[in-house]
């Protein structure tokens, strides 16, 4: 997987050396002291309560612009973050970022089905793109995002914040070094009570799917980065207890996945049942787990052998965006490229196919 | 489920009043002080290390006989438990129990695929039968066991020891009373490292299946007694990392199950990976779990609200066999009749069908 991503990225990087915008940015970014300007595209709860505050804690970034469809939000953010008027965009005007050297990276935090449009706009304006997960609502649209960034000589990263969190990193280390033997059976689940029925998460046209797309992607990612493998077979079912609220999207999905080494996973994602937020990796000689694993903070780990699995809290959003900024500065690949985001969308598509057809789906 | 079982049992009890052997036993058993005589059929590890010692702790039973194919074991057990020679049988002579009033119940602890033969022999000899799980290796064979006991006017119980353990009983209470709201998503798994490759558990002809039949049945049972419902749809996959040892039976199975209320379960069973031994029931307003849930002792519970879920240890084998003896004495139905054991075999058969066909299977 990583080899694949790296190979794909290197092709992109090779192409990028021929692309004028990359060269100019790279030149500016060559100064390791300079903080890269990040524009937040989409000013919902996540941007407001997590990402904007996190940007204040980064070493390599600063909030340099915003893209929003709500004029009231624009004014509020301008005042709060002392942003110049020229760095405030609507979705219709964001192409003008091409003229704004203050902005190096656009962090796309809009509903899933708008990621393509906003990524293409940002890439065409010569900006690197960091995009919330799921990357988009279909493999084809993910590929278009990847292609757009590649054509523009720009990097595309997927906002998998857990990949930069020390408990998760330690779990990946335990797995890769087979400290408790090979990973054999992973249990992973993430459920939230999704709340108001008028939010975009329950509108299929904007979300592309429900619990699986929104929170299941965390559990799915975990099964992939813990095994270091790609699933080859999935089975899945969906259950619905609130057909009004979840008329358009999946309420609760359970799935199983097989990996080439013989590792296996059994997982769940729910928009109805909160309190599920963990993974446990059962290995040949013991297990390790995180619970909570996916919350913004308070992550707790444990191991069957009683050894500590505990680290000081970090701001995961600061960590992920700082890493992406360093990759941009140093012109090295990110561990969470667009291809990584697309792979999860590919597998989720297979899980939905299994639900729809009642068949195990080979990937 | 319970209504169904009770109805079926009452039919059996009504028939039993016409059957001479039941009347004679019932007359003897009418004395509440009398301990019922239990013959252990099959003297493997479980009988040796768990059931025989447990019988010494019961209120309503005593070890009154043995059935074994190994003369050396017969001598050893006769001395150890001071058994009369006439109460020691081989599988070929156990029909002679009909003449032995010391024996009221035969506890069948032989390999899965021998349960039918030994149950029929015991029932024909006029004995009530308590049988280890899984009840048999096919629904048809389970039905034959049920029919044999019914024809003989004898009770048939399935040895689901967790159903008599206070942590499990408290979990069932929490679920039924919806103390944390309705049960929505259950995660359950049981895995053991099965050890020696020459044991009957890995021989299909004797076991009828591997991890699912042997330990998965605990997780499956848990999903049923926690929801109080029967699954209507299952999906499943099997993975094998040791095709030599597990040539004939499943090594690791993962499955999902849907219940009529919209509850769902995701589960695993393994003969390769130990350390999985839990269930967690995620409800509308919190969760409760047992981990370990299925071991002979050391069961630990917890709840999302921090309230205690802890009870003094009991001998589960003593509890289950004492309950069965009380049911026999008092001529009331057991909560674990043959139909209950058959239902798990039916669902496991559907899980195997899903593995084999790559399709979701409706039950």
Contacts between the chains, C-beta under 8 A, distances in Angstrom:
chain1	res1	chain2	res2	distance
A	184	B	241	7.3
A	184	B	252	7.2
A	184	B	270	7.4
A	184	B	272	6.5
A	184	B	273	4.5
A	185	B	189	7.5
A	185	B	191	6.8
A	185	B	252	6.3
A	185	B	254	7.4
A	185	B	268	5.6
A	185	B	270	6.1
A	185	B	273	5.1
A	185	B	276	6.5
A	187	B	187	6.2
A	187	B	189	6.6
A	187	B	266	7.7
A	187	B	268	7.1
A	187	B	276	7.8
A	189	B	185	7.5
A	189	B	187	6.6
A	189	B	266	7.5
A	191	B	185	6.8
A	191	B	282	6.8
A	233	B	237	6.1
A	235	B	235	3.7
A	235	B	236	6.6
A	235	B	237	5.7
A	235	B	256	6.8
A	235	B	354	7.3
A	235	B	358	8.0
A	235	B	360	7.2
A	236	B	235	6.6
A	236	B	256	6.9
A	237	B	233	6.1
A	237	B	235	5.7
A	237	B	256	5.0
A	237	B	257	7.9
A	237	B	258	5.3
A	237	B	264	6.7
A	237	B	360	6.6
A	239	B	258	5.5
A	239	B	262	4.9
A	239	B	263	7.3
A	239	B	264	4.5
A	240	B	262	6.4
A	241	B	184	7.3
A	241	B	261	7.4
A	241	B	262	3.7
A	252	B	184	7.2
A	252	B	185	6.3
A	252	B	262	7.9
A	252	B	264	5.7
A	254	B	185	7.4
A	254	B	256	4.1
A	254	B	264	5.1
A	254	B	265	7.2
A	254	B	266	4.2
A	255	B	256	6.7
A	255	B	266	7.6
A	256	B	235	6.8
A	256	B	236	6.9
A	256	B	237	5.0
A	256	B	254	4.1
A	256	B	255	6.7
A	256	B	256	6.3
A	256	B	266	7.3
A	257	B	237	7.9
A	258	B	237	5.3
A	258	B	239	5.6
A	261	B	241	7.5
A	262	B	239	4.9
A	262	B	240	6.4
A	262	B	241	3.7
A	262	B	252	7.9
A	263	B	239	7.3
A	264	B	237	6.8
A	264	B	239	4.5
A	264	B	252	5.7
A	264	B	254	5.2
A	264	B	268	7.3
A	265	B	254	7.2
A	266	B	187	7.6
A	266	B	189	7.4
A	266	B	254	4.2
A	266	B	255	7.6
A	266	B	256	7.3
A	266	B	266	4.5
A	266	B	267	6.4
A	266	B	268	5.2
A	267	B	266	6.4
A	268	B	185	5.6
A	268	B	187	7.1
A	268	B	264	7.3
A	268	B	266	5.2
A	270	B	184	7.4
A	270	B	185	6.1
A	270	B	282	7.9
A	272	B	184	6.5
A	273	B	184	4.5
A	273	B	185	5.1
A	273	B	282	4.9
A	273	B	283	7.6
A	273	B	284	7.2
A	275	B	282	5.8
A	275	B	286	6.3
A	275	B	287	5.2
A	275	B	304	5.9
A	276	B	185	6.5
A	276	B	187	7.8
A	276	B	282	5.4
A	276	B	287	7.7
A	282	B	191	6.8
A	282	B	270	7.9
A	282	B	273	4.9
A	282	B	275	5.7
A	282	B	276	5.4
A	283	B	273	7.6
A	284	B	273	7.1
A	286	B	275	6.3
A	287	B	275	5.2
A	287	B	276	7.7
A	304	B	275	5.8
A	354	B	235	7.3
A	354	B	360	8.0
A	358	B	235	8.0
A	358	B	359	5.8
A	358	B	360	3.9
A	359	B	358	5.8
A	359	B	359	5.5
A	359	B	360	7.3
A	360	B	235	7.2
A	360	B	237	6.6
A	360	B	354	7.9
A	360	B	358	3.9
A	360	B	359	7.2
